[in-house]
Amino acid sequence: MQNLPHRRGGDAGAQAASSQAASSQTAPNAPAASHSQVAPAGIKPIRAAGETLSSEACSNSAHTPSDDAPTASFIVQDVEARLFGRVPGSEWNTYQITPSGWGILRRLLEDSVNGGKLRCDYFSKTQTFVHRMLSLTHEITCGSFAAILFRELGTICQGTPEERRFLLSVTSRRSSTLKGKQDSDSHEPDDFFSSVDKLSYGFTLEVAYSRKSKQLENLAQFYLFETSLQIQKVVGISLDYNHSKRVTLHVWQRENGDITTSSRLQHYSQEVRTETGTRVSGPPLQISMFDIAPPSLVPSSLHGVSVQFPLDELWDKIESAELETARLESLDGLDCNDGDSSEEGENKDNAGTGRVDEDYVPSRAGGESPKSGRSPIRTRTRTAGAANK
């Protein structure tokens, strides 16, 4: 039986926090779900929004290399249909495709009309391709995090010329494609903060709704252990949009700073807003200068110094974005695609199709983008000039 391309529905709801998490992770399996979309030649069309594909139809044992090209073509058509609003989509759309098919799909996406704007992931262990649809709240959260971080850095780094030079070297590398050392995994963190003098070193940010929240720890495992980069910390912000008002802050780092794959993930989580919308007081997020750049690049006067990131200010920005989203969604004919559509898959009435173009997201402060050839990371967007207070 032919291996059909399909989308996997994910269970909604932010992942419950635990004080410690082991490094070994398994991506959750979810029931297959699909929608109306024209399939390429040789692929059986999916006829109805609620139609599901059997596990036999999705079995990799039936897969042959000849299936890769039509499967990849099908996914490209589906992604473009979502971008242009012809079919509904959520913030985290998943498809099954083999590693060899992923190589074909990647080339097709790069050649597509929107290739430079797509945000994508590939999990080789589960053979899952993800297309991210960015919402208004998501983009405002990312932009606000960067703006607050650079403002706080500007307050700290003003004592000496060395400190000011260090500040100007810090950059936000949005939409950087990070590839695995061994597997064909490929992921794009929502932001990557580093110094232009050491672009392979820094910390990443991920902002997630319910489906993506289930993969945050897998992404942290990848960033900290499975790339050739020296990523020091992963900050995750989990929003339980469309289900409750809960917001959870996650921080992952290597136990004792050990970069070996045998080391465990150290996980800290903090509920900062309950499911009813009540804020929970707690300590600020601490970001060490050594999370951004190695000690050799940090002025000695800043050794041991950390940014005390004011979380309340970020939550203010998130709530403002949520209110603006609700206002826009109340207008006739406008759907802002802010989050996952339903617990059982996509809800036809609520699933959004809009997408915020990356050229219109809030500007990111930081140093100028380095010249081509300096970065080991493939980056699709520019970095704004430094903004100091």
C-alpha positions as CSV (number, residue, x, y, z in Angstrom):
1,M,0.0,0.0,0.0
2,Q,1.3,3.4,-0.8
3,N,2.6,5.6,1.9
4,L,0.3,8.7,1.8
5,P,1.3,12.1,2.9
6,H,-0.8,13.3,5.8
7,R,-0.9,15.7,8.7
8,R,-0.8,14.6,12.3
9,G,-3.3,16.1,14.8
10,G,-1.8,16.9,18.2
11,D,-3.3,17.0,21.6
12,A,-3.7,20.5,22.9
13,G,-2.7,21.9,26.3
14,A,0.6,23.1,27.7
15,Q,2.8,20.5,29.1
16,A,2.8,20.3,32.9
17,A,6.0,21.6,34.4
18,S,8.4,19.5,36.4
19,S,11.5,20.5,38.3
20,Q,13.8,18.1,36.6
21,A,13.6,16.4,33.1
22,A,15.7,13.6,31.7
23,S,17.6,14.1,28.5
24,S,16.1,11.2,26.6
25,Q,12.8,12.2,24.9
26,T,10.3,10.6,22.6
27,A,8.0,12.8,20.4
28,P,4.3,12.0,21.2
29,N,2.4,10.0,18.6
30,A,-0.9,11.5,17.5
31,P,-3.8,10.3,15.4
32,A,-3.6,11.2,11.8
33,A,-5.9,13.9,10.6
34,S,-6.2,15.6,7.2
35,H,-8.2,18.0,5.1
36,S,-9.4,18.7,1.6
37,Q,-6.4,19.3,-0.7
38,V,-5.4,18.3,-4.2
39,A,-2.6,15.7,-4.1
40,P,0.0,15.3,-6.8
41,A,-0.2,12.5,-9.4
42,G,0.1,9.1,-7.9
43,I,-1.1,10.1,-4.5
44,K,-4.7,9.3,-3.4
45,P,-6.5,12.6,-2.7
46,I,-7.8,13.3,0.8
47,R,-11.5,14.1,0.3
48,A,-12.9,15.5,3.5
49,A,-11.8,17.7,6.3
50,G,-12.5,15.1,8.9
51,E,-11.2,12.1,7.0
52,T,-8.4,10.2,8.7
53,L,-5.7,7.9,7.3
54,S,-5.2,4.4,8.7
55,S,-2.0,3.4,10.4
56,E,-1.5,0.9,7.6
57,A,-1.6,3.6,5.0
58,C,1.1,5.5,6.9
59,S,3.3,2.6,7.6
60,N,6.9,3.1,6.7
61,S,7.2,-0.5,5.8
62,A,5.2,0.2,2.6
63,H,7.3,3.2,1.7
64,T,9.5,3.1,-1.4
65,P,12.0,5.7,-2.7
66,S,9.6,6.5,-5.5
67,D,7.1,7.8,-3.0
68,D,9.5,10.6,-1.8
69,A,9.0,13.0,-4.7
70,P,5.2,13.0,-4.8
71,T,5.0,13.2,-1.0
72,A,7.3,16.2,-1.0
73,S,5.3,17.8,-3.8
74,F,2.1,17.2,-1.9
75,I,3.5,18.9,1.2
76,V,4.7,21.9,-0.8
77,Q,1.2,22.4,-2.3
78,D,-0.4,22.1,1.1
79,V,2.0,24.6,2.7
80,E,1.4,27.1,-0.1
81,A,-2.3,26.6,0.2
82,R,-2.1,27.5,3.9
83,L,0.1,30.5,3.3
84,F,-2.5,31.9,0.8
85,G,-5.4,31.1,3.1
86,R,-7.0,28.4,0.8
87,V,-7.1,25.8,3.6
88,P,-7.1,26.3,7.4
89,G,-4.0,25.8,9.4
90,S,-2.7,26.0,13.0
91,E,0.6,27.4,14.4
92,W,2.3,23.9,14.2
93,N,1.3,21.9,11.1
94,T,2.9,18.4,10.9
95,Y,3.4,15.9,8.1
96,Q,5.1,12.5,7.8
97,I,8.0,12.2,5.4
98,T,11.2,10.1,5.3
99,P,14.7,11.6,5.7
100,S,15.3,11.0,1.9
101,G,12.0,12.7,1.2
102,W,13.0,15.5,3.5
103,G,16.0,16.2,1.3
104,I,13.7,16.5,-1.8
105,L,11.2,18.6,0.2
106,R,13.8,21.0,1.4
107,R,15.0,21.8,-2.2
108,L,11.4,22.2,-3.4
109,L,10.6,24.6,-0.5
110,E,13.8,26.7,-1.2
111,D,12.6,27.1,-4.8
112,S,9.0,27.9,-3.9
113,V,7.6,31.5,-4.1
114,N,7.7,31.8,-0.3
115,G,10.8,29.7,0.3
116,G,12.7,32.6,2.0
117,K,9.8,33.2,4.4
118,L,9.0,29.7,5.6
119,R,9.6,28.5,9.1
120,C,10.2,24.8,9.2
121,D,11.4,21.9,11.4
122,Y,12.3,18.3,10.7
123,F,12.4,15.6,13.4
124,S,14.3,12.6,11.9
125,K,13.5,10.2,14.7
126,T,9.7,10.5,14.1
127,Q,10.1,11.4,10.4
128,T,8.0,14.5,11.0
129,F,8.2,17.8,9.0
130,V,6.7,20.8,10.7
131,H,5.5,24.0,9.0
132,R,5.2,26.9,11.5
133,M,2.5,29.5,10.9
134,L,3.4,32.6,13.0
135,S,0.7,34.4,14.8
136,L,0.5,38.0,16.0
137,T,0.8,37.1,19.7
138,H,3.8,34.8,18.9
139,E,5.6,37.5,16.9
140,I,5.0,40.3,19.5
141,T,6.2,38.0,22.3
142,C,9.5,37.3,20.4
143,G,10.0,40.9,19.4
144,S,9.3,42.1,23.0
145,F,11.6,39.6,24.5
146,A,14.5,40.8,22.3
147,A,13.7,44.5,22.9
148,I,13.6,44.1,26.7
149,L,16.8,42.0,26.7
150,F,18.7,44.6,24.7
151,R,17.4,47.5,26.9
152,E,18.5,45.7,30.0
153,L,21.9,44.9,28.5
154,G,22.2,48.6,27.6
155,T,21.6,49.5,31.2
156,I,24.4,47.2,32.4
157,C,27.0,47.7,29.6
158,Q,27.7,51.5,29.9
159,G,30.6,51.7,32.4
160,T,33.6,51.2,30.1
161,P,34.4,51.3,26.4
162,E,34.9,47.5,26.5
163,E,31.4,47.1,27.9
164,R,29.9,49.3,25.2
165,R,31.7,47.4,22.5
166,F,30.5,44.1,23.9
167,L,26.9,45.5,23.9
168,L,27.2,46.4,20.2
169,S,28.5,42.9,19.4
170,V,25.4,41.2,20.8
171,T,22.9,40.2,18.1
172,S,19.5,38.6,17.6
173,R,19.7,36.0,14.8
174,R,16.1,35.4,14.1
175,S,15.1,32.4,11.9
176,S,18.5,30.7,12.0
177,T,18.5,27.2,10.6
178,L,20.3,24.8,13.0
179,K,21.2,21.4,11.6
180,G,22.1,18.2,13.5
181,K,25.6,16.9,13.7
182,Q,24.6,13.3,12.7
183,D,20.9,13.1,11.8
184,S,19.0,15.1,9.2
185,D,17.2,17.1,11.9
186,S,16.7,20.8,11.1
187,H,15.2,23.3,13.4
188,E,14.7,27.1,13.5
189,P,14.5,28.6,17.0
190,D,12.3,31.7,17.3
191,D,15.4,33.6,18.2
192,F,19.1,33.0,18.8
193,F,21.2,35.5,20.8
194,S,24.9,35.6,20.4
195,S,27.9,37.8,19.8
196,V,29.0,38.6,16.2
197,D,32.5,37.6,17.3
198,K,31.3,34.0,18.2
199,L,28.1,33.3,16.3
200,S,28.2,29.6,17.2
201,Y,27.8,30.4,20.9
202,G,24.7,31.8,22.6
203,F,21.2,30.9,23.8
204,T,17.9,30.3,22.0
205,L,14.3,31.3,22.5
206,E,11.2,29.3,21.7
207,V,7.6,30.6,22.0
208,A,5.1,27.8,21.8
209,Y,1.3,27.1,21.7
210,S,0.0,23.8,22.8
211,R,1.2,21.5,19.9
212,K,4.7,23.0,19.9
213,S,4.8,23.0,23.7
214,K,4.8,19.2,23.6
215,Q,8.1,19.3,21.6
216,L,9.9,22.0,23.6
217,E,12.0,19.6,25.5
218,N,12.9,17.7,22.4
219,L,14.0,21.0,20.8
220,A,16.0,21.8,23.9
221,Q,17.7,18.4,23.7
222,F,18.6,19.1,20.1
223,Y,19.9,22.6,20.6
224,L,22.0,21.7,23.6
225,F,23.4,18.3,22.5
226,E,22.8,17.5,18.9
227,T,24.2,20.5,17.0
228,S,27.8,21.6,16.4
229,L,27.0,24.9,18.2
230,Q,27.8,25.9,21.7
231,I,24.3,26.7,22.9
232,Q,24.3,27.5,26.6
233,K,20.6,27.8,27.4
234,V,17.1,27.4,25.9
235,V,14.4,29.7,27.1
236,G,10.8,28.5,26.4
237,I,7.6,30.4,26.8
238,S,4.5,28.1,26.6
239,L,1.1,29.7,25.9
240,D,-2.0,27.7,26.4
241,Y,-3.9,29.8,23.9
242,N,-7.6,28.8,23.0
243,H,-7.7,26.5,26.0
244,S,-6.8,28.6,29.0
245,K,-4.8,31.7,30.0
246,R,-1.9,29.7,31.4
247,V,1.6,30.9,30.6
248,T,4.6,28.8,31.7
249,L,8.3,29.8,31.5
250,H,10.8,27.0,30.9
251,V,14.6,27.1,31.0
252,W,16.8,24.2,29.9
253,Q,20.6,23.9,30.2
254,R,23.1,21.2,30.5
255,E,23.7,19.7,33.9
256,N,26.9,21.1,35.2
257,G,27.6,22.6,31.8
258,D,28.6,19.2,30.4
259,I,28.4,19.3,26.6
260,T,28.7,15.5,26.2
261,T,25.6,13.6,25.0
262,S,25.7,11.5,28.1
263,S,24.9,14.5,30.2
264,R,21.3,15.2,31.3
265,L,19.1,18.2,30.7
266,Q,18.5,20.5,33.7
267,H,15.0,21.8,33.5
268,Y,13.5,24.7,35.4
269,S,9.8,25.7,35.0
270,Q,7.7,28.4,36.5
271,E,4.0,29.0,36.0
272,V,3.7,32.8,35.6
273,R,0.0,33.0,34.7
274,T,-2.7,30.5,35.8
275,E,-5.4,29.0,33.6
276,T,-7.8,31.7,34.9
277,G,-5.4,34.5,34.0
278,T,-4.0,35.3,37.5
279,R,-0.4,36.2,37.5
280,V,2.0,34.3,39.7
281,S,4.8,36.2,41.3
282,G,8.3,34.8,41.1
283,P,11.9,35.6,40.5
284,P,13.1,37.3,37.3
285,L,14.7,35.3,34.5
286,Q,18.4,35.4,34.9
287,I,20.5,35.5,31.7
288,S,24.3,35.4,32.3
289,M,26.7,37.2,30.1
290,F,28.3,33.8,29.6
291,D,25.0,32.6,28.2
292,I,25.5,35.1,25.3
293,A,29.3,34.9,24.7
294,P,32.2,32.9,26.0
295,P,34.3,34.3,28.9
296,S,37.1,35.3,26.6
297,L,34.8,37.8,24.8
298,V,33.1,39.2,27.9
299,P,34.8,42.2,29.5
300,S,36.2,41.2,32.9
301,S,34.0,43.8,34.6
302,L,31.0,41.8,33.4
303,H,32.2,38.4,34.6
304,G,29.6,37.0,37.0
305,V,27.0,39.6,35.9
306,S,23.5,38.5,34.8
307,V,20.6,40.3,33.2
308,Q,17.6,40.3,35.6
309,F,15.0,40.0,33.0
310,P,11.7,41.6,34.1
311,L,9.1,39.0,33.3
312,D,6.1,41.2,34.3
313,E,6.9,43.6,31.5
314,L,7.0,40.7,29.0
315,W,3.6,39.4,30.3
316,D,2.2,43.0,29.8
317,K,3.2,42.8,26.1
318,I,1.7,39.3,25.7
319,E,-1.6,40.4,27.2
320,S,-1.7,43.5,24.9
321,A,-1.1,41.2,21.9
322,E,-3.9,38.9,23.0
323,L,-6.3,41.8,23.4
324,E,-5.4,43.1,20.0
325,T,-5.8,39.6,18.5
326,A,-9.3,39.3,20.0
327,R,-10.2,42.8,18.6
328,L,-9.0,41.9,15.1
329,E,-10.8,38.5,15.2
330,S,-14.0,40.3,16.1
331,L,-13.9,42.2,12.8
332,D,-15.8,40.6,9.9
333,G,-13.7,38.4,7.6
334,L,-10.5,38.6,9.6
335,D,-8.8,35.6,11.3
336,C,-5.4,36.1,12.9
337,N,-4.5,32.4,13.3
338,D,-3.5,32.9,17.0
339,G,-2.8,29.4,18.1
340,D,-4.0,25.8,17.8
341,S,-7.5,25.3,16.6
342,S,-8.8,22.4,18.7
343,E,-7.8,19.5,20.9
344,E,-8.7,16.8,18.4
345,G,-7.2,18.5,15.3
346,E,-8.3,21.5,13.4
347,N,-11.6,23.1,14.1
348,K,-13.1,24.3,10.9
349,D,-14.7,27.3,12.5
350,N,-11.7,28.5,14.6
351,A,-8.6,27.5,12.6
352,G,-6.8,30.6,11.4
353,T,-5.1,31.1,8.1
354,G,-3.4,34.4,8.6
355,R,0.4,34.8,8.8
356,V,2.4,37.7,10.0
357,D,5.1,38.5,7.5
358,E,8.5,38.6,9.1
359,D,9.2,42.0,7.5
360,Y,6.5,43.5,9.7
361,V,7.4,42.0,13.1
362,P,8.7,44.3,15.8
363,S,12.3,45.3,15.2
364,R,15.1,43.5,17.0
365,A,17.8,45.5,18.6
366,G,21.4,44.3,18.4
367,G,24.6,44.6,16.4
368,E,24.7,44.8,12.7
369,S,24.5,41.5,10.8
370,P,28.0,40.1,10.1
371,K,29.2,39.8,6.6
372,S,28.4,36.8,4.6
373,G,30.6,33.8,5.4
374,R,31.2,34.6,9.1
375,S,28.3,32.6,10.4
376,P,28.1,28.8,10.6
377,I,24.3,29.3,10.8
378,R,22.1,29.8,7.8
379,T,20.0,32.9,8.6
380,R,17.1,34.2,6.6
381,T,16.4,37.5,8.3
382,R,18.4,40.6,9.0
383,T,19.5,41.9,12.4
384,A,18.5,45.5,13.3
385,G,21.0,48.1,14.5
386,A,21.7,48.4,18.2
387,A,19.3,50.4,20.3
388,N,20.6,51.5,23.6
389,K,18.9,53.4,26.3
